[in-house]
Amino acid sequence: MWNLEGVPDEDVASAMSFKQLQKTGSDFLPLHQHRIVAISVALRTGDSFRVWSLGDKDAGEAELVRRFYDGIDRYTPDLVSWNGSGFDLPVLHYRALRHGVQAARYWEIGEHDRDFKWNNYQSRFHWRHIDLMDVLAGFQMRGRASLDQTAVLLGFPGKLGMSGAKVWDKYIEGGISEIRDYCETDVLNTWLVYLRFEFMRGNLDAADLKREYSIVRDTLGEMNQPHLNEFLAAWPD
């Protein structure tokens, strides 16, 4: 966009951040200028629970975005996010456009599948995508809370020392593995908050909630990875 080909990533970021700071007073770039380096997901289906990061740590952005939308085409899952409507999904939209990734199921609103007319991924007030931050705030800016504080409020681990603000520095250091680990723990916090939300809605009873927590604990214990063990240790029984 700005004829910066051949300029190192770090210098491009410094230039664009300074340009944005001058323009708006914040160095947070517009969503269409972000680039995806990791996508982590949790999948609850049947009697199983999984959490992982798409692709391997060397996968390019196009592959990550394609894998995300391929998962929607394959499973048609209910999506659960925290600020997904305000950040994650718009970024994915722009990057999918950039890389020519198709996402027919995601954009379905009833033209080819009538079930999507009244429940699709695009409507703010449908349930096929639940942006927990938006829903819990009553769709009001002044009611919004951070995932970290909400998770800690409910007795879950929260951020554990890493945050989105540190991702760029970690990326410059070559720490893709650490970024993927961080994203996986964010996914876990989001899932646990969602389970409590489902209990509040009456879709889970106390026994159901306890069982769901146990499934997560057992899965993380079996995976036996340092960042997941740290998450478990910070999550009291």
Backbone torsions as a table, in degrees:
resi	resn	phi	psi	omega
1	MET	NA	-30.4	-173.5
2	TRP	-122.0	19.8	177.0
3	ASN	55.7	47.0	-179.5
4	LEU	-107.4	21.7	179.5
5	GLU	-58.0	137.4	179.1
6	GLY	88.0	-10.4	178.3
7	VAL	-84.1	134.2	-179.9
8	PRO	-55.9	146.6	-178.3
9	ASP	-51.7	-43.4	-176.4
10	GLU	-61.9	-39.4	179.6
11	ASP	-72.2	-37.6	176.4
12	VAL	-60.9	-46.0	-178.7
13	ALA	-62.6	-41.2	179.6
14	SER	-63.0	-42.8	-178.7
15	ALA	-66.1	-44.9	-177.0
16	MET	-71.0	-37.0	178.1
17	SER	-65.0	-40.8	178.5
18	PHE	-66.1	-40.5	179.0
19	LYS	-61.8	-43.1	-180.0
20	GLN	-68.6	-37.4	178.7
21	LEU	-62.6	-42.0	177.9
22	GLN	-64.0	-36.5	-174.4
23	LYS	-78.0	-40.9	-170.4
24	THR	-122.2	-13.4	-174.6
25	GLY	87.8	0.2	176.4
26	SER	-132.5	143.7	179.6
27	ASP	-92.1	9.8	178.6
28	PHE	-76.1	118.6	-172.7
29	LEU	-72.0	154.5	173.5
30	PRO	-57.0	152.4	-172.9
31	LEU	-60.9	-33.2	-178.1
32	HIS	-72.9	-7.9	178.8
33	GLN	-102.4	6.9	175.6
34	HIS	-85.8	156.7	175.8
35	ARG	-128.5	138.8	-175.3
36	ILE	-89.3	128.1	177.6
37	VAL	-117.9	-10.6	178.2
38	ALA	-158.0	140.7	171.3
39	ILE	-133.2	120.8	178.3
40	SER	-115.1	146.0	-176.7
41	VAL	-139.6	155.6	167.4
42	ALA	-118.3	140.8	179.7
43	LEU	-129.6	120.3	176.2
44	ARG	-111.4	112.4	-178.8
45	THR	-146.7	137.5	-177.4
46	GLY	58.9	-125.4	178.1
47	ASP	-104.3	13.7	-173.6
48	SER	-115.2	155.6	174.2
49	PHE	-136.2	133.6	179.3
50	ARG	-133.9	148.3	170.1
51	VAL	-138.1	131.1	-177.9
52	TRP	-163.1	170.6	175.6
53	SER	-107.3	137.2	-176.0
54	LEU	-67.6	141.9	179.5
55	GLY	65.9	-172.8	173.0
56	ASP	-101.1	176.7	-172.6
57	LYS	-67.8	-14.9	178.3
58	ASP	-98.1	2.3	-177.6
59	ALA	-65.4	140.3	177.8
60	GLY	-78.4	169.0	-177.0
61	GLU	-59.8	-44.2	-177.5
62	ALA	-58.0	-41.5	179.4
63	GLU	-65.3	-42.0	-179.8
64	LEU	-61.9	-46.3	-178.8
65	VAL	-65.0	-42.5	179.7
66	ARG	-62.2	-42.2	179.0
67	ARG	-63.3	-38.3	179.0
68	PHE	-60.5	-51.6	-177.9
69	TYR	-72.1	-30.1	174.3
70	ASP	-61.8	-36.4	177.9
71	GLY	-64.5	-36.9	177.0
72	ILE	-68.3	-41.6	177.6
73	ASP	-61.1	-36.7	-175.2
74	ARG	-78.5	-43.1	-171.0
75	TYR	-106.6	-19.0	-170.2
76	THR	43.0	57.6	-175.0
77	PRO	-78.7	160.8	162.2
78	ASP	-74.7	126.1	178.2
79	LEU	-89.6	136.4	175.5
80	VAL	-124.7	129.5	-177.7
81	SER	-142.2	171.3	170.2
82	TRP	-122.5	109.0	-173.9
83	ASN	66.0	25.8	178.1
84	GLY	-62.1	-37.9	179.8
85	SER	-68.6	-30.8	-176.2
86	GLY	-90.2	-19.7	-176.1
87	PHE	-138.1	-67.5	-168.7
88	ASP	-57.6	-50.2	-175.6
89	LEU	-70.1	-43.4	174.8
90	PRO	-58.6	-39.2	176.9
91	VAL	-61.4	-43.5	177.8
92	LEU	-62.0	-38.0	178.1
93	HIS	-58.8	-51.0	-177.4
94	TYR	-64.3	-40.3	-177.4
95	ARG	-73.5	-32.3	174.1
96	ALA	-65.1	-41.2	174.8
97	LEU	-59.7	-44.3	-177.5
98	ARG	-59.5	-39.8	-173.9
99	HIS	-100.7	4.4	178.2
100	GLY	67.4	39.2	-179.6
101	VAL	-91.2	130.4	177.5
102	GLN	-87.3	145.6	-177.5
103	ALA	-149.1	60.2	-172.2
104	ALA	-62.4	-43.1	-177.0
105	ARG	-66.5	-39.4	-178.9
106	TYR	-62.2	-37.6	-176.3
107	TRP	-92.1	1.7	178.8
108	GLU	-64.5	129.7	176.5
109	ILE	-129.3	18.2	174.8
110	GLY	120.4	-5.8	-179.6
111	GLU	-67.6	-37.1	-177.5
112	HIS	-112.9	-17.2	179.2
113	ASP	-138.4	108.2	-173.8
114	ARG	-62.4	-26.5	178.7
115	ASP	-59.6	-23.7	-177.4
116	PHE	-86.0	-7.3	-178.6
117	LYS	-64.5	-39.0	-175.9
118	TRP	-107.9	2.0	179.5
119	ASN	-157.1	91.4	-178.0
120	ASN	-131.3	175.5	-176.7
121	TYR	-76.0	-16.0	-171.2
122	GLN	-89.5	-31.1	-175.5
123	SER	-75.1	133.4	178.5
124	ARG	-63.4	-28.5	-172.5
125	PHE	-107.0	13.5	172.5
126	HIS	-96.2	170.8	-173.1
127	TRP	-108.7	1.4	179.0
128	ARG	-71.6	-28.7	165.6
129	HIS	-123.8	120.7	179.0
130	ILE	-109.4	107.8	171.8
131	ASP	-86.5	99.2	-173.5
132	LEU	-58.7	-39.2	-179.6
133	MET	-61.0	-43.9	-178.4
134	ASP	-68.4	-44.7	-177.8
135	VAL	-65.5	-47.5	-177.1
136	LEU	-67.0	-25.4	177.4
137	ALA	-82.6	2.8	-177.4
138	GLY	66.3	28.2	-179.8
139	PHE	60.4	32.3	179.3
140	GLN	-124.4	133.9	-179.8
141	MET	-55.4	-43.2	-173.8
142	ARG	-69.2	-14.5	-179.4
143	GLY	-94.7	0.0	-173.2
144	ARG	-75.0	145.7	177.5
145	ALA	-130.4	161.4	177.2
146	SER	-79.7	154.2	175.6
147	LEU	-62.0	-42.4	-178.2
148	ASP	-57.7	-51.4	-177.1
149	GLN	-68.8	-35.8	178.2
150	THR	-66.0	-43.8	178.9
151	ALA	-61.3	-47.1	-179.8
152	VAL	-63.9	-38.2	177.2
153	LEU	-55.9	-33.7	-177.1
154	LEU	-95.0	3.2	177.5
155	GLY	90.3	14.4	178.3
156	PHE	-96.8	167.2	-170.1
157	PRO	-66.4	-33.2	-175.0
158	GLY	76.1	-153.3	-166.1
159	LYS	-77.7	-24.2	176.4
160	LEU	58.4	41.0	171.9
161	GLY	93.0	-14.7	179.3
162	MET	-112.2	151.6	177.5
163	SER	-151.7	169.0	179.7
164	GLY	-60.4	-30.5	-179.2
165	ALA	-65.1	-19.6	-177.0
166	LYS	-98.9	-3.0	-173.9
167	VAL	-64.8	-42.0	-178.0
168	TRP	-61.0	-48.1	179.3
169	ASP	-60.3	-40.4	179.5
170	LYS	-65.6	-37.7	178.7
171	TYR	-63.9	-44.5	179.9
172	ILE	-61.2	-32.8	178.7
173	GLU	-77.3	-5.2	-177.7
174	GLY	84.8	19.6	-174.4
175	GLY	-90.9	51.3	179.4
176	ILE	-61.4	-38.5	-179.8
177	SER	-60.8	-41.6	178.7
178	GLU	-66.9	-36.3	177.5
179	ILE	-65.2	-43.1	178.8
180	ARG	-62.9	-41.4	178.1
181	ASP	-62.0	-44.0	179.1
182	TYR	-60.9	-44.5	180.0
183	CYS	-62.8	-36.1	179.1
184	GLU	-66.3	-39.0	177.8
185	THR	-70.7	-31.8	174.1
186	ASP	-63.2	-42.2	177.4
187	VAL	-60.6	-41.6	-179.9
188	LEU	-64.8	-44.4	176.4
189	ASN	-58.6	-43.1	-179.7
190	THR	-62.8	-42.7	-179.5
191	TRP	-64.2	-42.1	-179.4
192	LEU	-66.8	-39.2	175.5
193	VAL	-63.7	-39.1	178.8
194	TYR	-62.5	-41.1	178.0
195	LEU	-60.0	-42.1	178.1
196	ARG	-65.4	-35.8	177.0
197	PHE	-64.6	-42.3	178.1
198	GLU	-64.9	-34.3	174.5
199	PHE	-64.9	-43.8	179.4
200	MET	-62.4	-36.9	179.8
201	ARG	-73.8	-13.9	-178.0
202	GLY	89.9	7.8	178.1
203	ASN	-82.3	-15.9	172.4
204	LEU	-128.4	141.4	170.3
205	ASP	-97.3	-177.6	-175.0
206	ALA	-60.5	-39.7	179.8
207	ALA	-67.6	-40.4	177.9
208	ASP	-61.1	-45.3	-177.9
209	LEU	-62.3	-44.9	178.7
210	LYS	-60.4	-41.4	179.4
211	ARG	-64.4	-42.5	179.9
212	GLU	-63.6	-41.7	176.0
213	TYR	-59.9	-42.6	-178.9
214	SER	-63.6	-38.7	178.6
215	ILE	-61.8	-42.7	178.5
216	VAL	-64.5	-48.1	-179.5
217	ARG	-59.0	-46.6	-178.0
218	ASP	-63.4	-41.3	-179.8
219	THR	-62.8	-47.2	-178.8
220	LEU	-65.2	-38.2	178.0
221	GLY	-62.9	-40.9	179.6
222	GLU	-68.7	-33.5	178.9
223	MET	-69.0	-34.2	172.1
224	ASN	50.5	53.1	176.3
225	GLN	-110.1	143.9	-172.8
226	PRO	-52.5	-45.4	-177.4
227	HIS	-69.9	-31.0	177.8
228	LEU	-77.2	-34.6	174.8
229	ASN	-64.8	-37.8	176.4
230	GLU	-63.7	-40.6	178.1
231	PHE	-62.2	-45.5	178.8
232	LEU	-61.3	-42.3	-178.3
233	ALA	-64.6	-28.2	-179.6
234	ALA	-90.1	2.6	-178.0
235	TRP	-113.1	94.1	-175.6
236	PRO	-65.9	150.8	178.0
237	ASP	-65.4	NA	NA
